[in-house]
Amino acid sequence: MKRDLAIGGLKKAIAIRQPKPGLMQHSNKESQYASYKYRRILEAYKMLPPMSSKGNCYDNAMVETVFKTINSELIWRTVFQTRNDAIKVFGEYIDGFYNPVRKHSALGYKSPGQFETMNRKLVPEALH
Protein backbone atom coordinates (compact mmCIF):
# COMPACT_ATOMS: atom_id res chain seq x y z
CA MET A 1 0.00 0.00 0.00
CA LYS A 2 1.24 3.45 -0.78
CA ARG A 3 1.69 6.07 1.91
CA ASP A 4 -0.85 8.43 0.34
CA LEU A 5 -3.59 5.78 0.56
CA ALA A 6 -2.91 5.31 4.29
CA ILE A 7 -2.88 9.08 4.82
CA GLY A 8 -6.14 9.44 2.88
CA GLY A 9 -7.75 6.80 5.08
CA LEU A 10 -6.52 8.51 8.23
CA LYS A 11 -7.82 11.91 7.10
CA LYS A 12 -11.21 10.41 6.20
CA ALA A 13 -11.46 8.68 9.58
CA ILE A 14 -10.57 11.92 11.38
CA ALA A 15 -13.15 13.89 9.38
CA ILE A 16 -15.91 11.35 10.05
CA ARG A 17 -15.10 10.41 13.64
CA GLN A 18 -13.64 13.67 14.97
CA PRO A 19 -11.60 11.94 17.69
CA LYS A 20 -10.75 13.64 20.92
CA PRO A 21 -7.07 14.01 21.92
CA GLY A 22 -5.45 10.87 23.27
CA LEU A 23 -7.07 8.38 20.91
CA MET A 24 -4.65 5.55 20.12
CA GLN A 25 -4.50 4.75 16.43
CA HIS A 26 -3.84 1.07 15.71
CA SER A 27 -2.07 -0.04 12.56
CA ASN A 28 0.17 -2.79 11.38
CA LYS A 29 3.93 -2.24 11.21
CA GLU A 30 4.12 -1.23 7.56
CA SER A 31 6.33 1.72 6.65
CA GLN A 32 3.52 4.02 5.46
CA TYR A 33 2.22 4.23 9.04
CA ALA A 34 5.67 5.26 10.27
CA SER A 35 6.18 7.89 7.58
CA TYR A 36 6.95 11.45 8.61
CA LYS A 37 3.78 12.84 7.03
CA TYR A 38 1.51 10.21 8.63
CA ARG A 39 2.99 10.75 12.08
CA ARG A 40 2.67 14.56 11.73
CA ILE A 41 -1.06 14.13 11.12
CA LEU A 42 -1.34 11.99 14.26
CA GLU A 43 0.50 14.72 16.19
CA ALA A 44 -1.68 17.50 14.75
CA TYR A 45 -4.81 15.76 16.03
CA LYS A 46 -3.11 14.71 19.29
CA MET A 47 -3.60 11.04 18.45
CA LEU A 48 -1.24 8.45 19.87
CA PRO A 49 0.64 6.04 17.62
CA PRO A 50 0.44 2.40 18.68
CA MET A 51 2.64 1.76 21.69
CA SER A 52 4.68 -1.19 20.61
CA SER A 53 7.71 -2.85 21.98
CA LYS A 54 10.19 -4.65 19.78
CA GLY A 55 9.40 -8.33 19.48
CA ASN A 56 5.97 -8.14 21.12
CA CYS A 57 3.72 -9.84 18.57
CA TYR A 58 0.56 -9.01 20.55
CA ASP A 59 0.94 -5.23 20.26
CA ASN A 60 -0.90 -5.07 16.96
CA ALA A 61 -2.86 -8.34 17.13
CA MET A 62 -6.18 -6.48 16.99
CA VAL A 63 -5.47 -4.71 13.72
CA GLU A 64 -3.85 -7.81 12.20
CA THR A 65 -7.07 -9.73 12.93
CA VAL A 66 -9.11 -7.04 11.17
CA PHE A 67 -6.78 -7.14 8.14
CA LYS A 68 -6.96 -10.96 8.02
CA THR A 69 -10.76 -10.84 8.04
CA ILE A 70 -10.89 -8.18 5.32
CA ASN A 71 -8.43 -10.17 3.20
CA SER A 72 -10.38 -13.43 3.50
CA GLU A 73 -13.87 -11.93 3.13
CA LEU A 74 -13.17 -9.31 0.48
CA ILE A 75 -9.71 -8.92 -1.03
CA TRP A 76 -8.95 -12.55 -1.96
CA ARG A 77 -12.45 -13.01 -3.45
CA THR A 78 -12.51 -9.88 -5.59
CA VAL A 79 -10.80 -8.89 -8.82
CA PHE A 80 -10.52 -5.13 -9.04
CA GLN A 81 -10.29 -3.50 -12.46
CA THR A 82 -8.79 -0.24 -11.17
CA ARG A 83 -7.46 1.22 -7.95
CA ASN A 84 -10.56 3.43 -7.74
CA ASP A 85 -12.76 0.32 -7.97
CA ALA A 86 -10.83 -1.23 -5.09
CA ILE A 87 -11.19 1.92 -2.98
CA LYS A 88 -14.94 2.06 -3.69
CA VAL A 89 -15.55 -1.63 -2.90
CA PHE A 90 -13.39 -1.48 0.22
CA GLY A 91 -15.27 1.58 1.51
CA GLU A 92 -18.63 -0.08 0.83
CA TYR A 93 -17.47 -3.19 2.69
CA ILE A 94 -16.25 -1.27 5.75
CA ASP A 95 -19.08 1.28 5.93
CA GLY A 96 -21.89 -0.95 4.67
CA PHE A 97 -21.07 -4.33 6.21
CA TYR A 98 -18.04 -4.69 8.49
CA ASN A 99 -18.79 -1.88 10.95
CA PRO A 100 -22.62 -1.82 10.97
CA VAL A 101 -23.52 -5.50 10.37
CA ARG A 102 -20.72 -8.05 10.83
CA LYS A 103 -20.94 -9.76 14.22
CA HIS A 104 -17.73 -10.32 16.20
CA SER A 105 -17.34 -12.98 18.87
CA ALA A 106 -14.87 -10.74 20.76
CA LEU A 107 -17.60 -8.07 20.97
CA GLY A 108 -20.25 -10.40 22.37
CA TYR A 109 -21.59 -11.14 18.86
CA LYS A 110 -22.35 -7.51 18.21
CA SER A 111 -21.17 -5.48 15.23
CA PRO A 112 -18.49 -2.83 15.87
CA GLY A 113 -21.15 -0.15 15.41
CA GLN A 114 -23.52 -1.77 17.91
CA PHE A 115 -20.69 -2.30 20.38
CA GLU A 116 -19.55 1.30 20.14
CA THR A 117 -23.09 2.65 20.55
CA MET A 118 -23.64 0.45 23.59
CA ASN A 119 -20.36 1.54 25.19
CA ARG A 120 -20.79 5.20 24.29
CA LYS A 121 -23.93 5.20 26.44
CA LEU A 122 -21.97 3.67 29.32
CA VAL A 123 -18.80 5.77 29.07
CA PRO A 124 -19.36 8.67 26.64
CA GLU A 125 -16.03 10.44 27.12
CA ALA A 126 -13.95 7.29 26.63
CA LEU A 127 -14.93 6.81 22.98
CA HIS A 128 -14.61 10.35 21.64
Backbone as JSON Lines, residues from 0, in Angstrom:
{"i":0,"aa":"M","n":[0.85,-1.18,0.0],"ca":[0.0,0.0,0.0],"c":[0.89,1.23,0.0]}
{"i":1,"aa":"K","n":[0.47,2.21,-0.72],"ca":[1.24,3.45,-0.78],"c":[0.89,4.35,0.41]}
{"i":2,"aa":"R","n":[1.85,5.17,0.78],"ca":[1.69,6.07,1.91],"c":[0.47,6.98,1.75]}
{"i":3,"aa":"D","n":[0.26,7.5,0.55],"ca":[-0.85,8.43,0.34],"c":[-2.21,7.79,0.57]}
{"i":4,"aa":"L","n":[-2.33,6.48,0.3],"ca":[-3.59,5.78,0.56],"c":[-3.84,5.68,2.07]}
{"i":5,"aa":"A","n":[-2.79,5.37,2.84],"ca":[-2.91,5.31,4.29],"c":[-3.26,6.68,4.87]}
{"i":6,"aa":"I","n":[-2.62,7.72,4.35],"ca":[-2.88,9.08,4.82],"c":[-4.31,9.49,4.47]}
{"i":7,"aa":"G","n":[-4.76,9.14,3.27],"ca":[-6.14,9.44,2.88],"c":[-7.15,8.77,3.8]}
{"i":8,"aa":"G","n":[-6.87,7.51,4.16],"ca":[-7.75,6.8,5.08],"c":[-7.78,7.43,6.46]}
{"i":9,"aa":"L","n":[-6.61,7.85,6.93],"ca":[-6.52,8.51,8.23],"c":[-7.29,9.82,8.23]}
{"i":10,"aa":"K","n":[-7.11,10.62,7.19],"ca":[-7.82,11.91,7.1],"c":[-9.33,11.71,7.03]}
{"i":11,"aa":"K","n":[-9.77,10.69,6.29],"ca":[-11.21,10.41,6.2],"c":[-11.75,10.0,7.57]}
{"i":12,"aa":"A","n":[-11.02,9.13,8.26],"ca":[-11.46,8.68,9.58],"c":[-11.54,9.86,10.55]}
{"i":13,"aa":"I","n":[-10.56,10.75,10.51],"ca":[-10.57,11.92,11.38],"c":[-11.76,12.81,11.06]}
{"i":14,"aa":"A","n":[-12.03,13.03,9.78],"ca":[-13.15,13.89,9.38],"c":[-14.49,13.3,9.82]}
{"i":15,"aa":"I","n":[-14.64,12.0,9.69],"ca":[-15.91,11.35,10.05],"c":[-16.06,11.21,11.56]}
{"i":16,"aa":"R","n":[-15.0,10.75,12.22],"ca":[-15.1,10.41,13.64],"c":[-14.8,11.56,14.59]}
{"i":17,"aa":"Q","n":[-14.03,12.53,14.15],"ca":[-13.64,13.67,14.97],"c":[-13.16,13.23,16.37]}
{"i":18,"aa":"P","n":[-12.07,12.48,16.41],"ca":[-11.6,11.94,17.69],"c":[-11.1,13.02,18.64]}
{"i":19,"aa":"K","n":[-11.29,12.75,19.9],"ca":[-10.75,13.64,20.92],"c":[-9.27,13.32,21.12]}
{"i":20,"aa":"P","n":[-8.49,14.25,21.66],"ca":[-7.07,14.01,21.92],"c":[-6.87,12.77,22.78]}
{"i":21,"aa":"G","n":[-5.8,12.05,22.48],"ca":[-5.45,10.87,23.27],"c":[-5.89,9.56,22.67]}
{"i":22,"aa":"L","n":[-6.64,9.61,21.56],"ca":[-7.07,8.38,20.91],"c":[-5.84,7.64,20.38]}
{"i":23,"aa":"M","n":[-5.75,6.34,20.65],"ca":[-4.65,5.55,20.12],"c":[-5.06,4.98,18.77]}
{"i":24,"aa":"Q","n":[-4.25,5.23,17.78],"ca":[-4.5,4.75,16.43],"c":[-3.75,3.43,16.26]}
{"i":25,"aa":"H","n":[-4.47,2.37,15.92],"ca":[-3.84,1.07,15.71],"c":[-3.56,0.86,14.24]}
{"i":26,"aa":"S","n":[-2.42,0.3,13.94],"ca":[-2.07,-0.04,12.56],"c":[-1.12,-1.23,12.59]}
{"i":27,"aa":"N","n":[-0.86,-1.77,11.41],"ca":[0.17,-2.79,11.38],"c":[1.53,-2.09,11.31]}
{"i":28,"aa":"K","n":[2.57,-2.82,11.12],"ca":[3.93,-2.24,11.21],"c":[4.49,-1.81,9.87]}
{"i":29,"aa":"E","n":[3.65,-1.62,8.88],"ca":[4.12,-1.23,7.56],"c":[4.7,0.19,7.59]}
{"i":30,"aa":"S","n":[5.58,0.46,6.65],"ca":[6.33,1.72,6.65],"c":[5.46,2.95,6.44]}
{"i":31,"aa":"Q","n":[4.35,2.83,5.71],"ca":[3.52,4.02,5.46],"c":[2.96,4.6,6.76]}
{"i":32,"aa":"Y","n":[2.75,3.75,7.77],"ca":[2.22,4.23,9.04],"c":[3.31,4.87,9.91]}
{"i":33,"aa":"A","n":[4.55,4.66,9.54],"ca":[5.67,5.26,10.27],"c":[6.24,6.46,9.52]}
{"i":34,"aa":"S","n":[5.65,6.79,8.38],"ca":[6.18,7.89,7.58],"c":[6.06,9.21,8.33]}
{"i":35,"aa":"Y","n":[6.93,10.13,7.97],"ca":[6.95,11.45,8.61],"c":[5.59,12.13,8.48]}
{"i":36,"aa":"K","n":[5.04,12.15,7.28],"ca":[3.78,12.84,7.03],"c":[2.63,12.22,7.84]}
{"i":37,"aa":"Y","n":[2.56,10.9,7.88],"ca":[1.51,10.21,8.63],"c":[1.6,10.54,10.12]}
{"i":38,"aa":"R","n":[2.81,10.48,10.65],"ca":[2.99,10.75,12.08],"c":[2.72,12.22,12.42]}
{"i":39,"aa":"R","n":[2.99,13.14,11.49],"ca":[2.67,14.56,11.73],"c":[1.16,14.76,11.82]}
{"i":40,"aa":"I","n":[0.4,14.03,11.03],"ca":[-1.06,14.13,11.12],"c":[-1.54,13.62,12.47]}
{"i":41,"aa":"L","n":[-0.98,12.5,12.92],"ca":[-1.34,11.99,14.26],"c":[-1.04,13.05,15.32]}
{"i":42,"aa":"E","n":[0.13,13.67,15.23],"ca":[0.5,14.72,16.19],"c":[-0.45,15.9,16.12]}
{"i":43,"aa":"A","n":[-0.81,16.33,14.92],"ca":[-1.68,17.5,14.75],"c":[-3.03,17.29,15.42]}
{"i":44,"aa":"Y","n":[-3.51,16.06,15.42],"ca":[-4.81,15.76,16.03],"c":[-4.65,15.15,17.42]}
{"i":45,"aa":"K","n":[-3.43,15.2,17.95],"ca":[-3.11,14.71,19.29],"c":[-3.54,13.25,19.48]}
{"i":46,"aa":"M","n":[-3.33,12.47,18.4],"ca":[-3.6,11.04,18.45],"c":[-2.3,10.32,18.79]}
{"i":47,"aa":"L","n":[-2.41,9.21,19.47],"ca":[-1.24,8.45,19.87],"c":[-0.95,7.35,18.85]}
{"i":48,"aa":"P","n":[0.31,7.19,18.46],"ca":[0.64,6.04,17.62],"c":[0.56,4.78,18.48]}
{"i":49,"aa":"P","n":[0.48,3.62,17.87],"ca":[0.44,2.4,18.68],"c":[1.69,2.3,19.54]}
{"i":50,"aa":"M","n":[1.51,1.94,20.78],"ca":[2.64,1.76,21.69],"c":[3.13,0.33,21.53]}
{"i":51,"aa":"S","n":[4.21,0.17,20.83],"ca":[4.68,-1.19,20.61],"c":[6.1,-1.34,21.11]}
{"i":52,"aa":"S","n":[6.35,-2.53,21.56],"ca":[7.71,-2.85,21.98],"c":[8.28,-3.87,21.01]}
{"i":53,"aa":"K","n":[9.54,-3.78,20.75],"ca":[10.19,-4.65,19.78],"c":[10.0,-6.11,20.19]}
{"i":54,"aa":"G","n":[9.54,-6.9,19.23],"ca":[9.4,-8.33,19.48],"c":[8.12,-8.73,20.16]}
{"i":55,"aa":"N","n":[7.24,-7.79,20.47],"ca":[5.97,-8.14,21.12],"c":[4.91,-8.32,20.04]}
{"i":56,"aa":"C","n":[4.63,-9.56,19.69],"ca":[3.72,-9.84,18.57],"c":[2.27,-9.52,18.91]}
{"i":57,"aa":"Y","n":[1.95,-9.28,20.17],"ca":[0.56,-9.01,20.55],"c":[0.2,-7.53,20.48]}
{"i":58,"aa":"D","n":[1.2,-6.67,20.29],"ca":[0.94,-5.23,20.26],"c":[-0.06,-4.83,19.19]}
{"i":59,"aa":"N","n":[0.01,-5.46,18.04],"ca":[-0.9,-5.07,16.96],"c":[-1.79,-6.24,16.54]}
{"i":60,"aa":"A","n":[-2.04,-7.17,17.44],"ca":[-2.86,-8.34,17.13],"c":[-4.26,-7.94,16.7]}
{"i":61,"aa":"M","n":[-4.82,-6.92,17.31],"ca":[-6.18,-6.48,16.99],"c":[-6.28,-6.06,15.53]}
{"i":62,"aa":"V","n":[-5.4,-5.21,15.1],"ca":[-5.47,-4.71,13.72],"c":[-5.1,-5.81,12.73]}
{"i":63,"aa":"E","n":[-4.19,-6.7,13.09],"ca":[-3.85,-7.81,12.2],"c":[-5.05,-8.72,12.01]}
{"i":64,"aa":"T","n":[-5.86,-8.92,13.04],"ca":[-7.07,-9.73,12.93],"c":[-8.07,-9.07,11.98]}
{"i":65,"aa":"V","n":[-8.21,-7.77,12.08],"ca":[-9.11,-7.04,11.17],"c":[-8.62,-7.2,9.73]}
{"i":66,"aa":"F","n":[-7.32,-7.02,9.49],"ca":[-6.78,-7.14,8.14],"c":[-6.96,-8.57,7.6]}
{"i":67,"aa":"K","n":[-6.77,-9.57,8.45],"ca":[-6.96,-10.96,8.02],"c":[-8.41,-11.2,7.59]}
{"i":68,"aa":"T","n":[-9.35,-10.69,8.37],"ca":[-10.76,-10.84,8.04],"c":[-11.09,-10.15,6.72]}
{"i":69,"aa":"I","n":[-10.62,-8.93,6.55],"ca":[-10.89,-8.18,5.32],"c":[-10.27,-8.91,4.12]}
{"i":70,"aa":"N","n":[-9.07,-9.42,4.29],"ca":[-8.43,-10.17,3.2],"c":[-9.25,-11.39,2.82]}
{"i":71,"aa":"S","n":[-9.67,-12.19,3.81],"ca":[-10.38,-13.43,3.5],"c":[-11.81,-13.2,3.02]}
{"i":72,"aa":"E","n":[-12.48,-12.18,3.52],"ca":[-13.87,-11.93,3.13],"c":[-14.02,-11.05,1.9]}
{"i":73,"aa":"L","n":[-13.02,-10.26,1.58],"ca":[-13.17,-9.31,0.48],"c":[-12.03,-9.38,-0.54]}
{"i":74,"aa":"I","n":[-10.84,-9.11,-0.11],"ca":[-9.71,-8.92,-1.03],"c":[-9.44,-10.17,-1.87]}
{"i":75,"aa":"W","n":[-9.31,-11.33,-1.23],"ca":[-8.95,-12.55,-1.96],"c":[-10.08,-13.03,-2.87]}
{"i":76,"aa":"R","n":[-11.3,-12.56,-2.66],"ca":[-12.45,-13.01,-3.45],"c":[-12.81,-12.05,-4.57]}
{"i":77,"aa":"T","n":[-12.11,-10.94,-4.67],"ca":[-12.51,-9.88,-5.59],"c":[-11.38,-9.56,-6.56]}
{"i":78,"aa":"V","n":[-11.74,-9.37,-7.81],"ca":[-10.8,-8.89,-8.82],"c":[-11.18,-7.44,-9.1]}
{"i":79,"aa":"F","n":[-10.27,-6.55,-8.84],"ca":[-10.52,-5.13,-9.04],"c":[-9.95,-4.71,-10.39]}
{"i":80,"aa":"Q","n":[-10.73,-3.96,-11.15],"ca":[-10.29,-3.5,-12.46],"c":[-9.34,-2.31,-12.33]}
{"i":81,"aa":"T","n":[-9.62,-1.43,-11.37],"ca":[-8.79,-0.24,-11.17],"c":[-8.6,-0.01,-9.68]}
{"i":82,"aa":"R","n":[-7.68,0.84,-9.35],"ca":[-7.46,1.22,-7.95],"c":[-8.71,1.91,-7.39]}
{"i":83,"aa":"N","n":[-9.34,2.75,-8.2],"ca":[-10.56,3.43,-7.74],"c":[-11.68,2.44,-7.45]}
{"i":84,"aa":"D","n":[-11.78,1.37,-8.25],"ca":[-12.76,0.32,-7.97],"c":[-12.48,-0.33,-6.62]}
{"i":85,"aa":"A","n":[-11.21,-0.61,-6.36],"ca":[-10.83,-1.23,-5.09],"c":[-11.17,-0.31,-3.92]}
{"i":86,"aa":"I","n":[-10.89,0.97,-4.05],"ca":[-11.19,1.92,-2.98],"c":[-12.69,1.98,-2.73]}
{"i":87,"aa":"K","n":[-13.48,2.0,-3.8],"ca":[-14.94,2.06,-3.69],"c":[-15.48,0.81,-3.0]}
{"i":88,"aa":"V","n":[-15.06,-0.37,-3.46],"ca":[-15.55,-1.63,-2.9],"c":[-15.12,-1.76,-1.44]}
{"i":89,"aa":"F","n":[-13.89,-1.4,-1.16],"ca":[-13.39,-1.48,0.22],"c":[-14.2,-0.57,1.15]}
{"i":90,"aa":"G","n":[-14.47,0.66,0.71],"ca":[-15.27,1.58,1.51],"c":[-16.68,1.06,1.74]}
{"i":91,"aa":"E","n":[-17.28,0.49,0.69],"ca":[-18.63,-0.08,0.83],"c":[-18.63,-1.24,1.82]}
{"i":92,"aa":"Y","n":[-17.58,-2.05,1.78],"ca":[-17.47,-3.19,2.69],"c":[-17.35,-2.72,4.15]}
{"i":93,"aa":"I","n":[-16.47,-1.77,4.38],"ca":[-16.25,-1.27,5.75],"c":[-17.49,-0.54,6.27]}
{"i":94,"aa":"D","n":[-17.97,0.43,5.47],"ca":[-19.08,1.28,5.93],"c":[-20.45,0.61,5.82]}
{"i":95,"aa":"G","n":[-20.59,-0.34,4.89],"ca":[-21.89,-0.95,4.67],"c":[-22.07,-2.32,5.28]}
{"i":96,"aa":"F","n":[-20.95,-2.99,5.64],"ca":[-21.07,-4.33,6.21],"c":[-20.23,-4.52,7.48]}
{"i":97,"aa":"Y","n":[-18.92,-4.33,7.37],"ca":[-18.04,-4.69,8.49],"c":[-18.41,-3.94,9.78]}
{"i":98,"aa":"N","n":[-18.49,-2.64,9.73],"ca":[-18.79,-1.88,10.95],"c":[-20.25,-1.96,11.39]}
{"i":99,"aa":"P","n":[-21.24,-1.83,10.49],"ca":[-22.62,-1.82,10.97],"c":[-23.28,-3.19,11.12]}
{"i":100,"aa":"V","n":[-22.78,-4.23,10.42],"ca":[-23.52,-5.5,10.37],"c":[-22.74,-6.69,10.91]}
{"i":101,"aa":"R","n":[-21.48,-6.83,10.53],"ca":[-20.72,-8.05,10.83],"c":[-20.56,-8.26,12.33]}
{"i":102,"aa":"K","n":[-21.02,-9.42,12.8],"ca":[-20.94,-9.76,14.22],"c":[-19.54,-10.27,14.55]}
{"i":103,"aa":"H","n":[-19.06,-9.92,15.75],"ca":[-17.73,-10.32,16.2],"c":[-17.84,-11.05,17.53]}
{"i":104,"aa":"S","n":[-17.27,-12.23,17.62],"ca":[-17.34,-12.98,18.87],"c":[-16.67,-12.22,20.01]}
{"i":105,"aa":"A","n":[-15.58,-11.5,19.72],"ca":[-14.87,-10.74,20.76],"c":[-15.69,-9.57,21.28]}
{"i":106,"aa":"L","n":[-16.74,-9.19,20.55],"ca":[-17.6,-8.07,20.97],"c":[-18.95,-8.59,21.45]}
{"i":107,"aa":"G","n":[-19.0,-9.84,21.89],"ca":[-20.25,-10.4,22.37],"c":[-21.25,-10.6,21.24]}
{"i":108,"aa":"Y","n":[-20.76,-10.93,20.06],"ca":[-21.59,-11.14,18.86],"c":[-22.41,-9.92,18.5]}
{"i":109,"aa":"K","n":[-21.78,-8.78,18.66],"ca":[-22.35,-7.51,18.21],"c":[-21.45,-6.98,17.09]}
{"i":110,"aa":"S","n":[-22.0,-6.12,16.25],"ca":[-21.17,-5.48,15.23],"c":[-20.34,-4.39,15.91]}
{"i":111,"aa":"P","n":[-19.25,-3.94,15.28],"ca":[-18.49,-2.83,15.87],"c":[-19.35,-1.6,16.13]}
{"i":112,"aa":"G","n":[-20.26,-1.3,15.22],"ca":[-21.15,-0.15,15.41],"c":[-22.06,-0.31,16.61]}
{"i":113,"aa":"Q","n":[-22.65,-1.5,16.75],"ca":[-23.52,-1.77,17.91],"c":[-22.72,-1.7,19.21]}
{"i":114,"aa":"F","n":[-21.53,-2.29,19.19],"ca":[-20.69,-2.3,20.38],"c":[-20.31,-0.89,20.8]}
{"i":115,"aa":"E","n":[-19.93,-0.07,19.83],"ca":[-19.55,1.3,20.14],"c":[-20.73,2.09,20.69]}
{"i":116,"aa":"T","n":[-21.89,1.95,20.07],"ca":[-23.09,2.65,20.55],"c":[-23.41,2.25,21.98]}
{"i":117,"aa":"M","n":[-23.36,0.95,22.25],"ca":[-23.64,0.45,23.59],"c":[-22.65,1.03,24.61]}
{"i":118,"aa":"N","n":[-21.38,1.05,24.26],"ca":[-20.36,1.54,25.19],"c":[-20.33,3.05,25.28]}
{"i":119,"aa":"R","n":[-20.73,3.74,24.25],"ca":[-20.79,5.2,24.29],"c":[-21.82,5.63,25.34]}
{"i":120,"aa":"K","n":[-22.91,4.89,25.44],"ca":[-23.93,5.2,26.44],"c":[-23.41,4.98,27.85]}
{"i":121,"aa":"L","n":[-22.52,3.98,28.0],"ca":[-21.97,3.67,29.32],"c":[-20.86,4.62,29.72]}
{"i":122,"aa":"V","n":[-19.96,4.93,28.79],"ca":[-18.8,5.77,29.07],"c":[-18.61,6.74,27.91]}
{"i":123,"aa":"P","n":[-19.41,7.79,27.81],"ca":[-19.36,8.67,26.64],"c":[-18.0,9.28,26.36]}
{"i":124,"aa":"E","n":[-17.3,9.74,27.36],"ca":[-16.03,10.44,27.12],"c":[-14.91,9.49,26.71]}
{"i":125,"aa":"A","n":[-15.03,8.22,26.95],"ca":[-13.95,7.29,26.63],"c":[-13.86,6.99,25.14]}
{"i":126,"aa":"L","n":[-14.92,7.19,24.39],"ca":[-14.93,6.81,22.98],"c":[-14.85,7.99,22.04]}
{"i":127,"aa":"H","n":[-14.65,9.18,22.53],"ca":[-14.61,10.35,21.64],"c":[-13.28,11.05,21.74]}
